[in-house]
Amino acid sequence: MTTKTASGCVDGREAEDARGGRSSSSLVLTMLLVVLFMLQGPVRRALSAPVMQSWMTVFVAVVVQALPFLVFGVALSAVIAVFVPSSFFARVLPGRPALAVPVAGMAGAVLPGCECASVPVAGALVRRGVPPAAALAFLLSAPAVNPIVLTATAVAFPGSPRMVLARFVASLLVACAMGWLWQRLGRADWLRPPTRPSLEGHGKGAAFWSSVRHDVMHAGGFLVVGAMAAATLRTVVPAGWLQAAADNPVISLLALAVLAVVLSICSEADAFVAASLSQFSLTARLAFLVVGPMIDLKLFAMQAATFGRTFALRFAPATFILAVAVSALVGAVLL
């Protein structure tokens, strides 16, 4: 007469549960394919509608445009997490957080990426012990003051060289001001420390790829959600509203700021979109260029995923208001 050990029973139940889970998943997938096959006519007609084609175009454009920079950002984040010792940041950044904020803001000029890259890098900085105020200043400045973005702005506005200076000054001012604001008013329980699976006990290579896979899966899903929201809003906003808004200086400033949030264009490409909006003033277009890299739909979703929804719901509106106000001020002085 044979007997089964307790561990054998447990292993058998786990294997049976795993097989049951795979069977259930296969059944759901099969049923979904059958339903899609039966409804292929209505689905094809719905996808061929002009609104859906426009939606798909915007969605794919946002994802394809942002994904390479997201991958670059998580790769750089993994390098920071695995290969850069914590003592490095203690040596580079000033000990006083108030001084670390402008240093981190200026450091954003060396990252050749967009906002999709800056979020995971800022998360890695917080994990490595950088003061949150400094990491947030870097998060906001990096997409707007790096050489690639400033060069693209100069190419897009060949007749307005001061637009490059205005974008640099306004973006850096907002980044530093938000860092100082967080240092003074921010609370520790508002910001959820970014987490990832433990890398201890792994070799450098294995730890690097584990970090990359975690951040790509974590941030990539929210990038898709943000792109879907941007595509939906862009297809339902009437184009005639833009022309009507351009006639009023205050409304035009707010309209382009909101448009930057909705369109969710990466900072490497937004200057060319702003240049095409020639019916608006330079100051209004400056607001478009300052707001977009700091807060848009996909960026809000990624910030919420990295630092928590409580943080994003406070940080994003404050950033938007400050970016609009600083754009108006800098535009009045430099443009």
ChimeraX attribute file (.defattr): number of C-alpha atoms within 10 A of each C-alpha:
attribute: neighborCount
match mode: 1-to-1
recipient: residues
	/A:1	2
	/A:2	4
	/A:3	6
	/A:4	8
	/A:5	9
	/A:6	9
	/A:7	9
	/A:8	11
	/A:9	11
	/A:10	12
	/A:11	12
	/A:12	12
	/A:13	12
	/A:14	12
	/A:15	12
	/A:16	12
	/A:17	12
	/A:18	12
	/A:19	12
	/A:20	12
	/A:21	12
	/A:22	12
	/A:23	12
	/A:24	12
	/A:25	12
	/A:26	12
	/A:27	12
	/A:28	12
	/A:29	12
	/A:30	12
	/A:31	12
	/A:32	12
	/A:33	12
	/A:34	12
	/A:35	11
	/A:36	13
	/A:37	11
	/A:38	11
	/A:39	11
	/A:40	12
	/A:41	10
	/A:42	11
	/A:43	12
	/A:44	10
	/A:45	10
	/A:46	13
	/A:47	14
	/A:48	12
	/A:49	11
	/A:50	11
	/A:51	14
	/A:52	16
	/A:53	14
	/A:54	16
	/A:55	22
	/A:56	17
	/A:57	12
	/A:58	21
	/A:59	22
	/A:60	15
	/A:61	14
	/A:62	23
	/A:63	22
	/A:64	11
	/A:65	16
	/A:66	26
	/A:67	17
	/A:68	14
	/A:69	19
	/A:70	26
	/A:71	20
	/A:72	20
	/A:73	27
	/A:74	26
	/A:75	22
	/A:76	20
	/A:77	24
	/A:78	24
	/A:79	19
	/A:80	18
	/A:81	21
	/A:82	20
	/A:83	12
	/A:84	12
	/A:85	11
	/A:86	15
	/A:87	10
	/A:88	10
	/A:89	16
	/A:90	13
	/A:91	9
	/A:92	11
	/A:93	18
	/A:94	15
	/A:95	12
	/A:96	9
	/A:97	18
	/A:98	17
	/A:99	14
	/A:100	22
	/A:101	28
	/A:102	25
	/A:103	18
	/A:104	26
	/A:105	26
	/A:106	18
	/A:107	16
	/A:108	26
	/A:109	22
	/A:110	12
	/A:111	21
	/A:112	20
	/A:113	26
	/A:114	31
	/A:115	31
	/A:116	30
	/A:117	26
	/A:118	32
	/A:119	29
	/A:120	30
	/A:121	27
	/A:122	27
	/A:123	24
	/A:124	26
	/A:125	24
	/A:126	19
	/A:127	18
	/A:128	18
	/A:129	13
	/A:130	21
	/A:131	21
	/A:132	23
	/A:133	27
	/A:134	29
	/A:135	25
	/A:136	28
	/A:137	30
	/A:138	30
	/A:139	30
	/A:140	30
	/A:141	32
	/A:142	33
	/A:143	31
	/A:144	35
	/A:145	31
	/A:146	22
	/A:147	18
	/A:148	19
	/A:149	26
	/A:150	22
	/A:151	15
	/A:152	17
	/A:153	27
	/A:154	19
	/A:155	16
	/A:156	21
	/A:157	18
	/A:158	12
	/A:159	9
	/A:160	14
	/A:161	14
	/A:162	15
	/A:163	25
	/A:164	22
	/A:165	18
	/A:166	22
	/A:167	26
	/A:168	19
	/A:169	18
	/A:170	27
	/A:171	30
	/A:172	25
	/A:173	21
	/A:174	27
	/A:175	31
	/A:176	27
	/A:177	19
	/A:178	23
	/A:179	29
	/A:180	22
	/A:181	13
	/A:182	18
	/A:183	18
	/A:184	11
	/A:185	8
	/A:186	17
	/A:187	10
	/A:188	11
	/A:189	9
	/A:190	16
	/A:191	19
	/A:192	15
	/A:193	16
	/A:194	16
	/A:195	13
	/A:196	13
	/A:197	9
	/A:198	10
	/A:199	15
	/A:200	9
	/A:201	8
	/A:202	11
	/A:203	10
	/A:204	14
	/A:205	11
	/A:206	13
	/A:207	20
	/A:208	21
	/A:209	15
	/A:210	17
	/A:211	22
	/A:212	21
	/A:213	14
	/A:214	16
	/A:215	23
	/A:216	18
	/A:217	11
	/A:218	16
	/A:219	24
	/A:220	20
	/A:221	15
	/A:222	21
	/A:223	26
	/A:224	20
	/A:225	16
	/A:226	24
	/A:227	27
	/A:228	21
	/A:229	18
	/A:230	24
	/A:231	23
	/A:232	20
	/A:233	13
	/A:234	19
	/A:235	17
	/A:236	10
	/A:237	12
	/A:238	8
	/A:239	10
	/A:240	8
	/A:241	10
	/A:242	18
	/A:243	13
	/A:244	11
	/A:245	18
	/A:246	20
	/A:247	13
	/A:248	14
	/A:249	14
	/A:250	12
	/A:251	15
	/A:252	23
	/A:253	26
	/A:254	19
	/A:255	22
	/A:256	27
	/A:257	27
	/A:258	19
	/A:259	21
	/A:260	27
	/A:261	23
	/A:262	23
	/A:263	22
	/A:264	27
	/A:265	28
	/A:266	25
	/A:267	28
	/A:268	24
	/A:269	15
	/A:270	23
	/A:271	26
	/A:272	16
	/A:273	15
	/A:274	22
	/A:275	18
	/A:276	13
	/A:277	16
	/A:278	11
	/A:279	14
	/A:280	22
	/A:281	17
	/A:282	19
	/A:283	24
	/A:284	25
	/A:285	29
	/A:286	30
	/A:287	31
	/A:288	28
	/A:289	29
	/A:290	32
	/A:291	29
	/A:292	29
	/A:293	29
	/A:294	28
	/A:295	27
	/A:296	27
	/A:297	23
	/A:298	30
	/A:299	27
	/A:300	21
	/A:301	22
	/A:302	27
	/A:303	26
	/A:304	21
	/A:305	20
	/A:306	25
	/A:307	21
	/A:308	17
	/A:309	18
	/A:310	13
	/A:311	20
	/A:312	22
	/A:313	14
	/A:314	13
	/A:315	21
	/A:316	17
	/A:317	12
	/A:318	13
	/A:319	19
	/A:320	21
	/A:321	14
	/A:322	17
	/A:323	29
	/A:324	23
	/A:325	17
	/A:326	19
	/A:327	29
	/A:328	19
	/A:329	14
	/A:330	20
	/A:331	22
	/A:332	12
	/A:333	10
	/A:334	13
	/A:335	17
